[in-house]
Amino acid sequence: MKTDNNIDSNKTSNYGKASDRISLIKGDPKKAVRNLSLPMIISMLLLMAYNLADSIWVAGLGPDALAALGFITPVFMIVIGLGNGLGAGAASLIARCIGSNNKKGADNAAIHSVLLALIVSGIIEKRIF
């Protein structure tokens, strides 16, 4: 059976049936948010577990080292957040250009994404050092 998007709905892949993936987009938004947010939640929990283990290990080095880690952790989270935001935005824009067969736009978006990442990195580097 073929759908509007020329996807064989009986064909399965690593992500399940094609019709299930399409219903994720066109179905109930609350269900889509829950399904799409679960990997992000797991990722953040693992990152927090890493920071906790890091803090426990650094605590053995003394109070000054633990204070330095406590100071840098929020900065680290801000940098990670900026990187994730820039990456997600760039991936979305490039994917939309590729989806509309706009290779020139996708190339332009990729170049500007790299330039923006370099500029943001330069600003962060100047502020920290």
Secondary structure by P-SEA (a helix, b strand, c coil): cccccccccccccccccaaaaaaaaaccaaaaaaaaaaaaaaaaaaaaaaaaaaaaaaaaacaaaaaaaaaaaaaaaaaaaaaaaaaaaaaaaaaaaaaaccaaaaaaaaaaaaaaaaaaaaaaaaaac
